[in-house]
Amino acid sequence: MKYIHKVSLFLLAWLLFTALVYIVLVGIGWLGTLFGLIVAIPVEAFALVAVAIGLLCGLVALTDDEGGS
């Protein structure tokens, strides 16, 4: 096998290896993003409900005619 043929096979193998590593790392990144969204959306919904409850409690306290405690 000629030297240039060996070099071309090495470069082709390196290209395929790099492409596979890139695809695996991008796949892991997308899975991480998906998992982050699955976790973040319920947490954000819980925070919004907590803020809404807090605002309602504040509104009730402001409109309380009896003066509260």
OpenMM code with the backbone's topology and positions (N, CA, C; nanometers):
from openmm import Vec3, app, unit

residues = "MET LYS TYR ILE HIS LYS VAL SER LEU PHE LEU LEU ALA TRP LEU LEU PHE THR ALA LEU VAL TYR ILE VAL LEU VAL GLY ILE GLY TRP LEU GLY THR LEU PHE GLY LEU ILE VAL ALA ILE PRO VAL GLU ALA PHE ALA LEU VAL ALA VAL ALA ILE GLY LEU LEU CYS GLY LEU VAL ALA LEU THR ASP ASP GLU GLY GLY SER".split()
positions = [
    Vec3(0.0858, -0.1179, 0.0000),
    Vec3(0.0000, 0.0000, 0.0000),
    Vec3(0.0899, 0.1237, 0.0000),
    Vec3(0.0577, 0.2153, -0.0866),
    Vec3(0.1395, 0.3352, -0.0952),
    Vec3(0.1155, 0.4267, 0.0244),
    Vec3(0.2121, 0.5117, 0.0503),
    Vec3(0.2057, 0.6017, 0.1651),
    Vec3(0.0859, 0.6955, 0.1552),
    Vec3(0.0597, 0.7508, 0.0364),
    Vec3(-0.0520, 0.8450, 0.0210),
    Vec3(-0.1854, 0.7753, 0.0462),
    Vec3(-0.1936, 0.6481, 0.0116),
    Vec3(-0.3156, 0.5719, 0.0354),
    Vec3(-0.3383, 0.5519, 0.1857),
    Vec3(-0.2288, 0.5242, 0.2579),
    Vec3(-0.2397, 0.5088, 0.4030),
    Vec3(-0.2825, 0.6403, 0.4679),
    Vec3(-0.2266, 0.7499, 0.4203),
    Vec3(-0.2616, 0.8807, 0.4757),
    Vec3(-0.4075, 0.9125, 0.4469),
    Vec3(-0.4537, 0.8827, 0.3266),
    Vec3(-0.5935, 0.9120, 0.2932),
    Vec3(-0.6885, 0.8266, 0.3755),
    Vec3(-0.6546, 0.7004, 0.4005),
    Vec3(-0.7383, 0.6155, 0.4851),
    Vec3(-0.7402, 0.6674, 0.6286),
    Vec3(-0.6246, 0.7121, 0.6786),
    Vec3(-0.6197, 0.7683, 0.8127),
    Vec3(-0.7057, 0.8936, 0.8227),
    Vec3(-0.6982, 0.9807, 0.7233),
    Vec3(-0.7776, 1.1038, 0.7258),
    Vec3(-0.9271, 1.0735, 0.7165),
    Vec3(-0.9632, 0.9749, 0.6365),
    Vec3(-1.1027, 0.9358, 0.6262),
    Vec3(-1.1526, 0.8781, 0.7593),
    Vec3(-1.0720, 0.7934, 0.8217),
    Vec3(-1.1101, 0.7372, 0.9513),
    Vec3(-1.1211, 0.8488, 1.0552),
    Vec3(-1.0289, 0.9450, 1.0527),
    Vec3(-1.0336, 1.0560, 1.1469),
    Vec3(-1.1590, 1.1408, 1.1250),
    Vec3(-1.1954, 1.1626, 0.9997),
    Vec3(-1.3155, 1.2386, 0.9682),
    Vec3(-1.4400, 1.1666, 1.0196),
    Vec3(-1.4488, 1.0365, 0.9958),
    Vec3(-1.5639, 0.9606, 1.0438),
    Vec3(-1.5701, 0.9586, 1.1965),
    Vec3(-1.4552, 0.9415, 1.2613),
    Vec3(-1.4505, 0.9417, 1.4076),
    Vec3(-1.4955, 1.0769, 1.4627),
    Vec3(-1.4459, 1.1848, 1.4035),
    Vec3(-1.4832, 1.3195, 1.4484),
    Vec3(-1.6324, 1.3429, 1.4287),
    Vec3(-1.6865, 1.2981, 1.3157),
    Vec3(-1.8296, 1.3151, 1.2899),
    Vec3(-1.9126, 1.2365, 1.3906),
    Vec3(-1.8719, 1.1147, 1.4222),
    Vec3(-1.9457, 1.0349, 1.5197),
    Vec3(-1.9400, 1.0979, 1.6584),
    Vec3(-1.8225, 1.1467, 1.6978),
    Vec3(-1.8107, 1.2128, 1.8284),
    Vec3(-1.8992, 1.3369, 1.8316),
    Vec3(-1.8996, 1.4132, 1.7230),
    Vec3(-1.9826, 1.5331, 1.7162),
    Vec3(-2.1313, 1.4970, 1.7286),
    Vec3(-2.1741, 1.3935, 1.6574),
    Vec3(-2.3144, 1.3515, 1.6620),
    Vec3(-2.3512, 1.3052, 1.8031),
    Vec3(-2.2628, 1.2305, 1.8684),
    Vec3(-2.2901, 1.1832, 2.0042),
    Vec3(-2.2983, 1.3011, 2.1006),
    Vec3(-2.2052, 1.3957, 2.0907),
    Vec3(-2.2066, 1.5099, 2.1819),
    Vec3(-2.3285, 1.5986, 2.1591),
    Vec3(-2.3685, 1.6184, 2.0334),
    Vec3(-2.4885, 1.6967, 2.0053),
    Vec3(-2.6122, 1.6242, 2.0586),
    Vec3(-2.6149, 1.4923, 2.0429),
    Vec3(-2.7270, 1.4146, 2.0967),
    Vec3(-2.7366, 1.4260, 2.2471),
    Vec3(-2.6221, 1.4195, 2.3157),
    Vec3(-2.6226, 1.4354, 2.4613),
    Vec3(-2.6699, 1.5754, 2.4977),
    Vec3(-2.6277, 1.6748, 2.4211),
    Vec3(-2.6704, 1.8120, 2.4473),
    Vec3(-2.8213, 1.8282, 2.4315),
    Vec3(-2.8773, 1.7682, 2.3271),
    Vec3(-3.0224, 1.7775, 2.3067),
    Vec3(-3.0981, 1.7053, 2.4168),
    Vec3(-3.0448, 1.5901, 2.4602),
    Vec3(-3.1102, 1.5187, 2.5704),
    Vec3(-3.1062, 1.6011, 2.6983),
    Vec3(-2.9937, 1.6679, 2.7218),
    Vec3(-2.9833, 1.7541, 2.8384),
    Vec3(-3.0806, 1.8701, 2.8317),
    Vec3(-3.0944, 1.9271, 2.7132),
    Vec3(-3.1892, 2.0373, 2.6962),
    Vec3(-3.3322, 1.9899, 2.7192),
    Vec3(-3.3652, 1.8742, 2.6640),
    Vec3(-3.4991, 1.8193, 2.6810),
    Vec3(-3.5275, 1.7901, 2.8277),
    Vec3(-3.4306, 1.7299, 2.8967),
    Vec3(-3.4485, 1.7017, 3.0390),
    Vec3(-3.4615, 1.8311, 3.1186),
    Vec3(-3.3824, 1.9317, 3.0812),
    Vec3(-3.3923, 2.0613, 3.1487),
    Vec3(-3.5289, 2.1239, 3.1316),
    Vec3(-3.5857, 2.1117, 3.0126),
    Vec3(-3.7195, 2.1662, 2.9903),
    Vec3(-3.8247, 2.0883, 3.0688),
    Vec3(-3.8085, 1.9571, 3.0733),
    Vec3(-3.9046, 1.8746, 3.1475),
    Vec3(-3.9022, 1.9122, 3.2951),
    Vec3(-3.7843, 1.9450, 3.3471),
    Vec3(-3.7743, 1.9829, 3.4882),
    Vec3(-3.8150, 2.1284, 3.5087),
    Vec3(-3.7753, 2.2172, 3.4168),
    Vec3(-3.7939, 2.3611, 3.4384),
    Vec3(-3.9399, 2.4043, 3.4242),
    Vec3(-4.0154, 2.3438, 3.3341),
    Vec3(-4.1531, 2.3889, 3.3104),
    Vec3(-4.2412, 2.3680, 3.4334),
    Vec3(-4.2400, 2.2511, 3.4995),
    Vec3(-4.3201, 2.2400, 3.6221),
    Vec3(-4.2724, 2.3317, 3.7345),
    Vec3(-4.1416, 2.3519, 3.7444),
    Vec3(-4.0899, 2.4417, 3.8483),
    Vec3(-4.1381, 2.5833, 3.8224),
    Vec3(-4.1345, 2.6255, 3.6968),
    Vec3(-4.1823, 2.7593, 3.6630),
    Vec3(-4.3330, 2.7712, 3.6882),
    Vec3(-4.4083, 2.6680, 3.6548),
    Vec3(-4.5530, 2.6712, 3.6805),
    Vec3(-4.5814, 2.6802, 3.8301),
    Vec3(-4.5056, 2.6056, 3.9098),
    Vec3(-4.5221, 2.6123, 4.0554),
    Vec3(-4.4901, 2.7522, 4.1071),
    Vec3(-4.3832, 2.8134, 4.0531),
    Vec3(-4.3468, 2.9484, 4.0958),
    Vec3(-4.4545, 3.0492, 4.0574),
    Vec3(-4.5119, 3.0349, 3.9383),
    Vec3(-4.6182, 3.1271, 3.8970),
    Vec3(-4.7426, 3.1117, 3.9847),
    Vec3(-4.7758, 2.9885, 4.0206),
    Vec3(-4.8909, 2.9669, 4.1098),
    Vec3(-4.8628, 3.0279, 4.2466),
    Vec3(-4.7404, 3.0129, 4.2953),
    Vec3(-4.7054, 3.0712, 4.4248),
    Vec3(-4.7147, 3.2238, 4.4203),
    Vec3(-4.6686, 3.2844, 4.3115),
    Vec3(-4.6779, 3.4302, 4.2968),
    Vec3(-4.8244, 3.4729, 4.2906),
    Vec3(-4.9060, 3.3993, 4.2172),
    Vec3(-5.0479, 3.4338, 4.2070),
    Vec3(-5.1159, 3.4237, 4.3438),
    Vec3(-5.0850, 3.3202, 4.4212),
    Vec3(-5.1425, 3.3068, 4.5546),
    Vec3(-5.0969, 3.4222, 4.6436),
    Vec3(-4.9703, 3.4577, 4.6338),
    Vec3(-4.9195, 3.5696, 4.7120),
    Vec3(-4.9863, 3.7005, 4.6759),
    Vec3(-5.0073, 3.7236, 4.5470),
    Vec3(-5.0759, 3.8457, 4.5043),
    Vec3(-5.2213, 3.8473, 4.5517),
    Vec3(-5.2883, 3.7334, 4.5446),
    Vec3(-5.4262, 3.7265, 4.5939),
    Vec3(-5.4337, 3.7517, 4.7438),
    Vec3(-5.3395, 3.6953, 4.8184),
    Vec3(-5.3374, 3.7199, 4.9631),
    Vec3(-5.3138, 3.8678, 4.9923),
    Vec3(-5.2236, 3.9292, 4.9161),
    Vec3(-5.1996, 4.0720, 4.9337),
    Vec3(-5.3207, 4.1551, 4.8993),
    Vec3(-5.3902, 4.1173, 4.7934),
    Vec3(-5.5109, 4.1896, 4.7530),
    Vec3(-5.6208, 4.1756, 4.8582),
    Vec3(-5.6356, 4.0554, 4.9130),
    Vec3(-5.7348, 4.0331, 5.0175),
    Vec3(-5.6979, 4.1147, 5.1421),
    Vec3(-5.5710, 4.1190, 5.1755),
    Vec3(-5.5288, 4.1953, 5.2923),
    Vec3(-5.5536, 4.3445, 5.2730),
    Vec3(-5.5357, 4.3932, 5.1503),
    Vec3(-5.5567, 4.5355, 5.1251),
    Vec3(-5.7051, 4.5715, 5.1266),
    Vec3(-5.7891, 4.4785, 5.0876),
    Vec3(-5.9337, 4.5083, 5.0792),
    Vec3(-6.0099, 4.4603, 5.2013),
    Vec3(-5.9381, 4.4154, 5.3024),
    Vec3(-6.0028, 4.3655, 5.4229),
    Vec3(-6.0589, 4.4847, 5.5023),
    Vec3(-6.1917, 4.4904, 5.5165),
    Vec3(-6.2579, 4.6047, 5.5834),
    Vec3(-6.2528, 4.5932, 5.7348),
    Vec3(-6.2350, 4.4699, 5.7862),
    Vec3(-6.2377, 4.4511, 5.9302),
    Vec3(-6.1042, 4.4787, 5.9965),
    Vec3(-6.0010, 4.5048, 5.9164),
    Vec3(-5.8719, 4.5367, 5.9747),
    Vec3(-5.7849, 4.4170, 6.0021),
    Vec3(-5.8326, 4.2986, 5.9814),
    Vec3(-5.7496, 4.1798, 6.0014),
    Vec3(-5.7234, 4.1554, 6.1486),
    Vec3(-5.6015, 4.1101, 6.1805),
    Vec3(-5.5707, 4.0757, 6.3194),
    Vec3(-5.5208, 4.1946, 6.3975),
] * unit.nanometer
topology = app.Topology()
chain = topology.addChain("A")
for resn in residues:
    res = topology.addResidue(resn, chain)
    for name in ("N", "CA", "C"):
        topology.addAtom(name, app.Element.getBySymbol(name[0]), res)
